[in-house]
């Protein structure tokens, strides 16, 4: 507990009522203003009071920090980056580093919901090792777009054994510093497609069992940043993924389970299990944006059947929803030839 100082002037009363909210610039301006007055009046007591108040404000400040909060009442795990940690209900945990298990790991099997608070967008974790490993009860991770992975080096088992998770949007992940992706998506039984088009895997050395046992996985989209040149271990990378089909029709082959087929499908001459992410508006994934994509989008909106289409590029107006407005945006594109 900080000592309480009896204010002796109006200036110190103002300072002692202020709570730190990250506005040091305002504090500095006020300090300089009153200190300047004090200097002019050669008032030693006033100068001392102002300086003490400034120090008190600084000492009372709580720096923002990244942490996870487990709440047993609703079995949820929420990630925050703020200075409110001491006010949270439940148990809070520091983020793990390297290949150390996260502090909340023992709760993973009973957690029903995972969320990222918008404040977490300012956090820069260096490891997501086993963050959601064995969370077999979760069906959705909300706010995942607030997770900035630009400093992460280890994604081992990040989503492994999320057996009920039907979809996962990691299309914004920055993986340029990641070295280890061992078992990252293994045993995600309900996933049918993954968009890894933002992944830069130039530094990844370990892709062992990366998709192992994700038995319903049929399509994996990648972009120009995907590479396996640095990979030294890719054993059983695709083991147990019998429904996987490449963009040119290459089907799963139990004799090719390592990185040899971990590239965009080039057909019979260069078979691969991956698919190039379609361009915006290429709803039917035929590598062209035409009136057939308008038809496919309308059919989806009427039936709700997303078979044979790719919803990520159906959001033509980029408002995070697929609706009739996207049909209008797509028609406008076909007429004007630009978005």
Residue pairs with C-beta under 8 A, 6 or more apart in sequence:
2 56
2 59
2 60
5 12
5 16
5 52
5 53
5 56
7 13
7 16
7 49
7 53
8 45
8 49
9 45
9 46
9 49
11 34
11 46
11 49
11 50
11 53
12 49
12 50
12 52
12 53
14 30
15 30
15 50
15 53
15 54
15 56
15 57
16 53
16 56
18 27
18 57
19 60
20 57
20 58
20 60
20 61
20 62
22 64
27 54
27 57
31 50
31 51
31 54
34 46
34 50
35 47
35 50
35 51
37 46
38 46
38 47
38 50
39 47
61 83
62 83
62 86
63 83
64 81
64 82
64 83
64 119
64 122
65 81
65 82
65 83
65 85
66 79
66 80
66 81
66 95
66 120
66 123
66 124
66 125
67 79
67 80
67 81
67 85
67 92
67 93
67 94
67 95
68 77
68 78
68 79
68 80
68 92
68 93
68 95
68 102
68 103
68 104
69 77
69 78
69 79
69 80
69 85
69 88
69 89
69 90
69 91
69 92
69 93
70 76
70 77
70 90
70 91
70 92
70 93
70 104
70 107
70 111
71 77
71 78
71 89
71 90
72 90
72 91
73 89
73 90
74 112
74 113
75 107
75 110
75 111
75 112
75 113
75 137
76 111
76 112
76 113
76 114
76 115
77 104
77 107
77 111
77 113
77 114
77 115
78 114
78 115
78 116
78 117
79 115
79 116
79 117
79 120
79 123
79 146
79 147
80 88
80 117
80 119
80 120
81 117
81 119
81 120
81 121
81 122
81 123
82 117
82 119
85 92
91 104
93 102
93 103
93 104
94 103
95 102
95 123
95 125
95 127
96 102
96 103
96 127
96 129
96 130
97 126
97 127
98 126
98 127
98 129
98 154
99 127
99 129
99 154
99 156
99 180
100 127
100 129
101 129
101 130
102 129
102 130
102 131
104 111
105 130
105 133
108 132
108 133
108 134
108 135
109 134
109 135
109 136
109 137
110 137
111 135
111 137
111 138
112 137
112 138
113 138
113 140
113 142
114 132
114 135
114 138
114 141
114 142
115 141
115 142
115 143
116 141
116 142
116 143
116 144
116 145
116 146
116 147
117 143
117 146
118 143
118 146
119 146
120 143
120 146
120 147
121 146
121 148
122 148
123 148
124 148
124 150
124 151
125 147
125 148
125 149
125 151
125 152
126 151
126 152
126 153
126 154
127 152
127 153
127 154
128 147
128 149
128 152
128 154
128 155
128 158
129 154
129 155
129 156
129 157
129 158
130 156
130 157
130 158
130 160
131 158
132 138
132 141
132 158
132 159
132 160
132 162
133 157
133 158
133 159
133 160
133 161
134 160
134 161
135 161
135 162
135 165
136 161
136 162
136 163
136 164
137 164
138 162
138 164
138 165
139 164
139 165
139 166
140 165
141 165
141 168
144 168
144 169
144 170
145 169
145 172
147 173
148 174
149 155
149 173
149 174
149 175
149 178
150 174
150 176
150 177
151 177
152 175
152 177
152 178
153 177
153 178
153 179
153 180
154 178
154 179
154 180
155 175
155 178
155 180
155 181
155 184
156 180
156 181
156 182
156 183
156 184
156 206
157 182
157 183
157 184
157 186
158 184
158 185
159 165
159 168
159 184
159 185
159 188
160 183
160 184
160 185
160 186
160 187
160 188
161 186
161 187
161 188
162 168
162 187
162 188
163 187
163 188
163 189
163 190
164 189
164 190
165 188
165 190
165 191
166 190
166 191
166 192
167 191
167 192
168 185
168 188
168 191
168 194
169 195
170 194
170 195
170 196
170 198
171 195
171 196
171 197
171 198
171 312
172 198
173 196
173 198
173 199
174 198
174 200
175 181
175 198
175 199
175 200
175 201
175 204
176 200
176 202
176 203
176 225
177 203
178 201
178 203
178 204
179 203
179 204
179 205
179 206
180 204
180 205
180 206
181 201
181 204
181 206
181 207
181 210
182 206
182 207
182 208
182 209
182 210
182 233
183 208
183 209
183 210
183 212
184 210
185 191
185 194
185 210
185 211
185 214
185 217
186 209
186 210
186 211
186 212
186 213
186 214
187 212
187 213
187 214
188 214
188 217
189 213
189 214
189 215
189 216
190 216
191 214
191 216
191 217
192 216
192 217
192 218
192 219
193 217
193 218
193 219
193 220
193 221
193 310
194 217
194 219
194 220
194 221
195 221
195 277
195 312
196 220
196 221
196 222
196 223
196 226
197 221
197 222
197 223
197 277
198 223
198 225
199 222
199 223
199 225
199 226
200 225
200 226
200 227
201 207
201 225
201 226
201 227
201 228
201 230
201 231
202 225
202 227
202 229
202 230
203 230
204 228
204 230
204 231
205 230
205 231
205 232
205 233
206 231
206 232
206 233
207 228
207 231
207 233
207 234
207 237
207 259
207 262
208 233
208 234
208 235
208 236
208 237
209 235
209 236
209 237
209 239
210 234
210 237
210 238
211 217
211 220
211 237
211 238
211 241
211 244
212 236
212 237
212 238
212 239
212 240
212 241
213 239
213 240
213 241
214 240
214 241
215 240
215 241
215 242
215 243
216 243
217 241
217 243
217 244
218 243
218 244
218 245
219 244
219 245
219 275
220 244
220 273
220 274
220 275
221 274
221 275
221 276
221 277
221 310
221 312
222 263
222 264
222 274
222 275
222 276
222 277
223 276
223 277
226 263
226 264
226 274
228 234
228 259
228 262
228 263
231 259
231 262
234 258
234 259
234 262
235 257
235 258
236 257
236 258
237 257
237 258
237 259
237 262
238 244
238 252
238 256
238 257
238 258
238 261
238 262
238 273
239 257
241 252
241 273
242 252
243 252
244 251
244 252
244 273
245 251
245 252
245 273
246 261
246 264
246 265
246 271
246 272
246 273
246 274
246 275
247 264
247 265
247 272
247 274
247 275
247 276
247 285
248 265
248 266
248 267
248 271
249 265
249 267
250 261
250 265
250 267
250 271
250 272
250 273
252 273
253 261
253 271
256 271
261 271
261 272
261 273
262 272
262 273
262 274
263 270
263 272
263 274
264 272
264 274
264 275
264 276
265 271
265 272
265 273
265 274
265 275
266 272
275 285
277 312
277 313
278 285
278 287
278 310
278 313
279 287
279 289
279 313
280 289
280 313
280 316
280 339
281 289
281 293
281 313
281 314
281 316
281 330
281 333
282 288
282 289
282 293
282 310
282 313
283 293
283 296
283 297
283 300
283 309
283 310
283 313
283 314
283 330
284 292
284 293
284 296
284 308
284 309
285 308
285 309
285 310
286 292
289 330
289 333
289 334
290 334
291 334
293 330
294 327
294 330
294 331
294 334
296 308
296 309
297 309
297 314
297 322
297 326
297 327
297 330
298 327
299 305
300 306
300 309
300 311
300 314
300 322
301 322
301 323
301 324
301 327
311 322
314 322
314 326
315 321
315 322
315 326
316 326
316 327
316 329
316 330
316 333
316 339
317 325
317 326
317 328
317 329
319 325
329 339
333 339
